[in-house]
Structures are given as structure tokens and as C-alpha cells.
């Protein structure tokens, strides 16, 4: 006679798992956004009030008929912008801004790349040269503008002294007393101090790009029979295109907002070096708040056209990684 033994008598009890501790593989644990939001709330508040709030206030003023210190007479919407682009003074300031930006970009990129290339080749005292090139960045535009005004307008009227005599001997009469009042080249000459001040920054960008290129790429190019020029042209220079684009964006948007350097060198009353930022200040001091706000909005749009596509492209590249 055989007896049937229950399975529970021979098999140990399986551990009991509470139903509430079981997790569905397709569900993610919930996150609390209260702590992170509380952490960044002061920054959001400051940005909202002092950046975006003031931008909105400026845009609102540009739509109003407020050309005196009195209260607004109502909204005229885009009439201020239409009048602005029909103003010869504003169009002249835009031309000056274009010339200044072109000279500034070209000078900083050429000098910055040349200095980075020389340092990348390896020279004695590299740290000293890097410090010398980067030192002008520590000086404010106001301070450098005052110094450059004195250098290129020595003795305030003495054309036979200092650098003015040297420039005359070299035929650079457009740099003589006062060197920034030349109708055609005055705004381009203003770019000289800016180039001196920020070429070191561009040098640092390109030097970091050179040092970031793997040595294996150089060796592979040499093994394929590339000479030194072919190595730079086909291997190294293409690797520096993102660095060059970043330098153009950064230097470009800084040049579009130039104000303090021009005010320190030429002042606000010099028509030949007037740019939108200085004209905006002049109109504001006259009490024409609507026109001043319209100029500020135009400058904001110009900078946004340059910066926003770059930020979007950078964000997409980060997402792909």
C-alpha cells in the first residue's frame, strides 16, 4: 500500500513576497521636482525679473509714442521701427557696426590662430608667452580705451610727438590726431584696441583645440606620406572647425554689443564712430525713450540671430551623444 506524500511536506515553503514590494519592469520610480525647483528658484526669479522682465518692458516702450520725458501718449506699435530704419544716422551706425565687427573678427582670428600655431609648434618659455598674450583680457575695455586714446592721440594735439610722429613717418595719417575722427577708417581703427585685448582669448581657444587632437592622427597622416603642410591642411585644420565656429560666435556677439570701448576712446558725440549701442545711449539721455528702446530691440534681434542657431546646433549635438 503506497501513501501519497503532499508536496508541501517535502518542499520547503517559498518565501512570501508582499504584493506592494513588487515593481513592474516598465515603470520608473517617481521623482520629486520640489527640491531641485526650490534650489534654482532664486536664479529663475532674478533672470525672470532683471533679464526677461526688462526685455519685455523695453519692447513695450518701443511700441509707445514716448519721445519725451512725459508719460506715453499711446501705442504706435511699429511706427518707431519704421522711422528708425528711415533714419540716416541709424543706418550709418549699422554700417559702422558692420565694419567694426568685420575688422574685429578678422584681426582676432588671424592673430589668435597665428599665436596658437606658434605655441603649438613648441617654443621656449611657452608659459611666459601665454601669460603675455592673455594678460590684456584682464584689463577692462574702459581702462584699455583710455590708454589707447592717450597712445594714439599723444599730448592731445601735438602731432609731432610720440606715436603720432611715428605714424606720420609710416604714412598712417589716419591714426594721427585725433585718429578716430576719420570718416572712413575711424571705426576700423577703434577695432585695434579690441583686437589687442581679445586675440589672446582666441589664441587660448585654438591652442586648446590643437592640444585636443590625438597624436595618433598626426602619426597616421605622416605614415600616409603627408608633408607638414598637408598634415595641417587635411588632418589638423578640419579638427579645428568647431573651435573656429565657437570663436566666431563669441567674438561676433561681443563686437555687436560694443559700447564702453568707443565711449572711452571717442566719446558719445563723435559721429564717425557711432554704433547702435552708443546711439541708443544718446537717444536715452535726450529723453527719447521710444527710439532708444527700439534700437535696443533691434540689437537684441541681431544678437539672437547669431546666437540662437548656434545654441540649437550645440544642443542637438549634445543630444546625439
C-alpha positions in Angstrom: 0.0 0.0 0.0 1.5 3.2 -1.1 0.9 6.5 0.5 0.9 9.9 -1.2 3.0 12.5 0.5 1.9 16.1 0.0 4.3 18.2 -1.9 4.2 20.8 0.9 5.7 18.2 3.3 8.8 17.6 1.2 9.3 21.0 -0.4 10.3 24.0 1.8 8.0 26.9 1.8 8.9 29.5 -0.8 9.5 33.0 0.7 6.4 35.1 0.5 6.8 38.4 -1.4 4.4 41.1 -0.4 2.4 42.4 -3.4 3.2 46.0 -2.7 7.0 45.4 -3.0 6.8 44.0 -6.5 7.9 46.5 -9.1 6.8 46.5 -12.7 9.8 46.4 -15.0 8.3 49.0 -17.3 7.6 51.7 -14.6 10.2 54.2 -13.4 10.5 55.3 -9.9 8.7 58.6 -9.3 10.8 61.8 -8.9 10.2 64.7 -6.8 10.8 68.1 -8.5 10.2 70.1 -5.4 13.8 70.2 -4.1 15.5 70.9 -7.5 12.9 73.6 -8.3 13.4 75.2 -4.8 17.2 75.2 -5.4 17.1 77.0 -8.7 14.2 79.3 -7.8 16.4 82.3 -6.8 18.2 82.1 -10.2 14.9 81.8 -12.1 13.5 84.8 -10.1 16.5 87.0 -10.9 16.5 86.0 -14.6 12.8 86.5 -14.8 12.8 90.0 -13.4 16.1 91.5 -14.4 16.5 89.8 -17.9 13.2 88.8 -19.4 11.1 91.2 -17.4 13.3 94.2 -18.6 13.3 92.9 -22.1 9.5 92.9 -22.1 9.5 96.4 -20.6 11.9 97.6 -23.3 9.7 96.0 -26.0 6.6 97.6 -24.5 8.3 101.1 -24.5 9.4 100.7 -28.1 5.8 100.3 -29.2 4.7 103.6 -27.4 4.6 107.2 -28.5 7.1 108.2 -25.8 9.6 110.7 -27.3 9.8 113.0 -24.3 10.2 112.5 -20.6 6.5 112.9 -20.2 4.1 109.9 -20.0 3.3 107.9 -23.0 0.7 109.2 -25.4 -0.4 105.8 -26.5 0.8 102.9 -28.6 2.0 103.4 -32.2 3.3 99.8 -32.5 5.8 99.5 -35.4 5.9 103.2 -36.4 9.0 103.7 -34.2 10.8 100.9 -36.1 9.8 102.2 -39.5 11.1 105.7 -38.5 14.3 104.1 -37.1 15.2 102.3 -40.4 14.5 105.5 -42.4 16.9 107.5 -40.1 20.2 108.1 -41.9 22.0 108.3 -38.5 20.9 104.8 -37.5 21.8 103.3 -40.9 25.2 104.9 -40.6 25.6 103.4 -37.2 24.7 100.0 -38.6 27.3 100.4 -41.3 29.9 101.3 -38.6 28.9 98.3 -36.6 29.4 96.0 -39.7 32.8 97.5 -40.4 33.9 97.2 -36.7 32.6 93.6 -36.5 34.4 92.6 -39.7 37.7 94.1 -38.6 37.4 92.8 -35.1 36.7 89.2 -36.2 39.4 89.1 -38.9 42.0 90.6 -36.6 41.3 88.4 -33.6 41.0 85.2 -35.6 44.2 85.8 -37.6 46.3 86.8 -34.7 44.8 84.3 -32.3 45.3 81.4 -34.7 48.9 82.5 -35.5 49.9 82.7 -31.9 48.3 79.3 -31.1 50.1 77.8 -34.1 53.5 79.1 -33.0 52.9 77.9 -29.4 51.7 74.5 -30.7 54.9 74.1 -32.6 56.8 74.3 -29.3 58.8 77.3 -28.2 60.9 78.0 -25.2 59.1 80.0 -22.5 55.7 79.0 -23.7 54.1 79.7 -20.3 55.5 83.3 -20.5 54.2 83.9 -23.9 50.8 82.5 -22.9 50.7 84.9 -20.0 51.7 87.9 -22.2 49.0 87.1 -24.8 46.3 86.5 -22.2 47.1 89.5 -19.9 45.1 92.1 -22.0 42.0 90.0 -21.2 42.3 91.1 -17.5 42.0 94.8 -18.5 38.6 96.3 -18.8 37.6 98.0 -22.1 37.3 101.3 -20.3 40.9 101.1 -19.0 42.3 99.9 -22.3 40.3 102.5 -24.2 41.7 105.4 -22.0 45.3 104.1 -22.6 44.9 103.6 -26.3 43.3 107.1 -26.6 46.5 108.5 -25.0 48.8 106.4 -27.1 47.3 107.3 -30.4 46.5 110.9 -29.5 49.6 111.8 -27.6 49.7 115.2 -25.9 46.1 115.9 -27.1 47.0 117.9 -30.2 50.8 117.6 -30.6 51.1 115.9 -33.9 54.9 115.9 -33.8 55.3 113.9 -30.6 55.2 110.3 -29.6 53.4 107.7 -31.7 51.8 110.4 -33.9 55.1 111.3 -35.4 55.8 107.6 -36.0 52.5 107.1 -37.7 53.1 110.1 -39.9 56.5 108.8 -40.9 54.9 105.5 -41.8 52.2 107.1 -43.8 49.4 106.2 -41.4 47.9 109.6 -41.3 44.5 108.2 -40.4 46.0 107.3 -37.0 47.1 110.9 -36.3 45.4 113.5 -34.0 42.7 112.6 -33.5 42.9 109.2 -35.1 39.3 108.1 -34.6 37.7 111.0 -36.5 38.5 109.8 -40.0 35.2 109.4 -41.8 36.1 106.1 -43.5 38.6 104.4 -41.2 37.7 105.8 -37.8 35.5 102.9 -36.7 38.0 100.4 -38.1 40.8 102.0 -36.1 38.6 101.6 -33.0 38.9 97.8 -33.5 42.6 97.9 -33.0 42.4 98.0 -29.2 39.7 95.4 -29.2 41.9 93.1 -31.3 44.8 93.6 -29.0 42.6 92.8 -26.0 40.9 89.6 -27.2 43.4 88.0 -29.5 44.8 86.1 -26.5 41.4 84.6 -25.8 41.1 83.3 -29.4 44.7 82.0 -29.0 43.7 80.0 -26.0 40.7 78.5 -27.8 42.8 77.4 -30.8 45.6 76.2 -28.6 43.2 74.0 -26.6 41.9 72.7 -30.0 45.4 71.9 -31.1 46.3 70.1 -27.9 43.0 68.2 -28.0 43.8 66.5 -31.4 45.1 62.9 -30.7 48.7 62.2 -31.6 47.6 59.1 -33.4 46.0 61.3 -36.1 49.3 63.1 -36.7 51.2 59.8 -36.9 48.7 58.3 -39.3 48.9 61.3 -41.6 52.7 61.1 -41.6 52.6 57.4 -42.3 50.3 58.1 -45.3 53.0 60.3 -46.8 51.7 63.8 -45.8 54.2 66.6 -45.5 53.8 69.2 -42.8 51.5 71.5 -44.8 49.3 68.6 -46.0 49.1 67.3 -42.4 47.8 70.7 -41.2 45.5 71.2 -44.2 43.9 67.8 -44.4 44.2 66.5 -40.8 44.6 69.2 -38.2 42.7 72.2 -39.6 39.4 70.2 -40.1 39.6 69.2 -36.5 39.6 72.9 -35.5 36.4 73.9 -37.4 34.3 73.6 -34.2 36.8 75.8 -32.3 36.7 78.4 -35.1 32.9 78.5 -35.1 32.8 79.0 -31.3 35.4 81.8 -31.6 33.4 83.5 -34.4 30.1 83.3 -32.3 31.7 84.5 -29.1 33.8 87.3 -30.6 31.0 88.3 -33.0 28.3 88.8 -30.3 30.8 90.8 -28.2 31.5 93.1 -31.1 27.8 93.7 -31.8 27.4 95.0 -28.2 30.4 97.3 -28.2 29.8 100.4 -26.1 32.4 101.0 -23.4 35.5 101.0 -25.7 34.0 103.5 -28.1 32.8 105.7 -25.2 36.3 105.7 -23.6 38.2 106.5 -26.8 35.9 108.7 -28.9 33.0 109.7 -26.6 29.3 109.8 -27.4 29.4 112.9 -29.5 31.7 111.6 -32.2 29.5 110.8 -35.2 32.2 109.0 -37.2 32.5 106.2 -34.6 28.8 105.9 -33.7 27.3 102.5 -33.5 23.7 101.4 -32.4 24.7 101.0 -28.8 26.2 104.5 -28.5 23.2 106.0 -30.4 20.9 104.2 -28.0 22.6 105.9 -25.1 22.5 109.3 -26.8 18.7 109.0 -27.5 18.1 107.9 -23.9 19.9 110.9 -22.5 17.9 113.1 -24.7 14.7 111.6 -23.3 13.6 109.8 -26.5 12.8 106.6 -24.7 10.8 105.0 -27.5 13.6 105.4 -30.1 16.2 104.2 -27.6 14.1 101.1 -26.8 13.6 100.4 -30.5 17.4 100.5 -31.0 17.9 98.1 -28.1 15.3 95.7 -29.5 17.0 95.7 -32.9 20.3 95.0 -31.3 18.7 92.1 -29.3 17.3 90.6 -32.6 20.7 90.9 -34.3 22.5 89.1 -31.5 19.7 86.5 -31.3 20.0 85.7 -35.0 23.7 85.0 -34.4 23.5 83.1 -31.1 20.2 81.1 -31.2 21.1 78.9 -34.2 24.5 78.1 -32.6 22.8 77.2 -29.3 20.3 75.0 -31.1 23.0 73.2 -33.1 25.1 72.7 -29.9 22.1 71.3 -28.1 21.3 68.8 -30.8 24.9 67.6 -30.9 24.8 67.0 -27.1 21.6 65.0 -27.5 23.1 62.8 -30.1 26.0 61.9 -27.8 
